[in-house]
């Protein structure tokens, strides 16, 4: 018995697997959550690998598994991990309260952003490698106008304002 599948005799096996490719691709490009996109990219590569193996192309299947699935998914995960973090500094004398941080995390959740607080570094300046500053009040100052626009349309912005919070676009030193 051969390790490959003939198209004539095993169409009932190949057709559902082949149908998964465009279905997964459509789901992949329609996702707004980058973490779901990461999972779907892994599924797409795995289905492709299976299809290549069934059609008798083990060299292409191994290449797809290693490069197309494993390597690209790993690199995408690393890129997501580093780019989906909002880094904020805060005044050393007045660290933000836990309630303020929880409200801010809830606000950032729809954008799949994680919050990372960095104490001010006197050698780098008040801002350092940050996207903005979380001040007393609560007061959120950001340097990216697109981020400010995206945050203002979220429900969390209204709750932030109701609790006395302020969102400002500010040039950071």
N, C-alpha and C positions, 0 to 999 in steps of 0.2 A: 504494500500500500504506500502510495506516494505521500509526502508531507504537504504537497500543495493541493489547493482546491480547484477543481475545474469549473469554469463558468457555466457549463451546460448542466452538470449534475447537482451543483450546490448553490444554485441561485437563491433558494429559500434561506440559506445561511448568510450569503453575502449582501442581499438586498437590505435587510434591517440594519446591518452594520454600516453599510454605505449611506443609508438614510440618516444615520446619526451625525454624519459629518456636517451637512448643511444646517441641520437643526441646531447642533452645538454652536456652529459659527454664527448663526442668527442670534442665539441667546448671548453669545460672547459680545457681539458689538452693541447689543441693546442694553447691557448692564450699566448702571450708574455707580454701583458700588465696586471699587477697585479690587476688593478682596474676593468678591464673587467672580469677577473677571479672571482673577488668578486661578481659581479652582476650575473654571470652565476651560481655560487655556490648557491646563493639565489633562482634562478629560478629552479635549480635541486631539492633543498629541497622542494620547493612549489609544484612542479609537483609530487614528491614522496608522499607528504602529501595528495594531492588530490586523487591520486591513492589508497592509503591505506584507505581513507575515503569511496571511491566508492566501494571498495571491502569488506566493512563491518568490518574494524578493526579500530574503532575510537580511541582506546587506543594507538595503534601504530602511528596513524595519529597525535595525539596530541603530542606524544613524539618526532616524527620527526619534527613537526612544532616548538616546543620549543627548543629542543636540536640541532637537525640536521640543522635547518635553522636559527632560531633566534640567539641562543647562539654562534654557530660556525661562523656565518657571522659577528656578532658583534666582537668576539675575533680576527678574521682575519682582520677586518677593523682597530682595535686598533693596531695590530701588523704592518700592512702596514703603518699606519700613523707615527709610531715611527721609523720604519726601512728604510723608503724610503726618508730620509732627509739627505742631505750632509751638515754637519756642518763645517763651515770654520771660522777661526779667521783671523784678519787683524791687521796690525800695527796701534796703536792708533793715531800716528801722521799723517798717510796717509790712510784714509778710501777710499775704492774703489769708482770709479765714477759710475754714473747710467748707462752709456754706457757699461762699463765693466761688470756690474752685469747683464744687459740685454743680452749681448753676452754669458755670462756664463749660464744663465737660458735657452737660446735657445739651447745651447750645451747639457745641462743635460736633456732636454725634452724627447728625444728618449728613455732614460733609466728610465723614469717616476720618476726621482729624483727631489725633491724640494730643494731649496737653503735656508740655514739659516745661517746668519752671526752672529757671537758671538764676542763681544769685548774681547781682551785679559784679562785674570783674573790673577793678580799678585800672588794670593794665590795658584792657581792650576798650574801655570807655563804658558809659552807662548802658548802651545797647548791647554791645558785644555781638556775638553771632545770632542775634535774636530777630524775630519778626515784629516784636513790639514790646510794650511795657504794660504791666498790670499794676495800676496804682490804687491808692486808697479811695474809698468812696462807694462802690467799686468803679474804677475808671480803666478802660481798656483803650490803649493807644496803639495803632497799627501803622506800619509804613507802606503796606501794599494796598492801593486803592481797589483793585479787583477783589481782594479778600474782604475788605470793608463792605463792598456792594453785595457780595454773596452772603455775608453774615447778616446784613440788614433785612434781607427778605425772609429769613428763617423765623419760626415761631419763638425760638429762644431769645431773639433780640427784643421782642415785646415784653417777655418776662424779665429780661435784664433791665429794661427801662422801667418797668413797674416797680422793681426792687430798688430803684434809684441809680441804676448803672448808666454809664455814659460810654459811647463808642466814638472814638475820634480818629481821623486820619492825620498823622503827624509825621514830619520828617524826624527821624531819629538821628542823634549825633554820631 
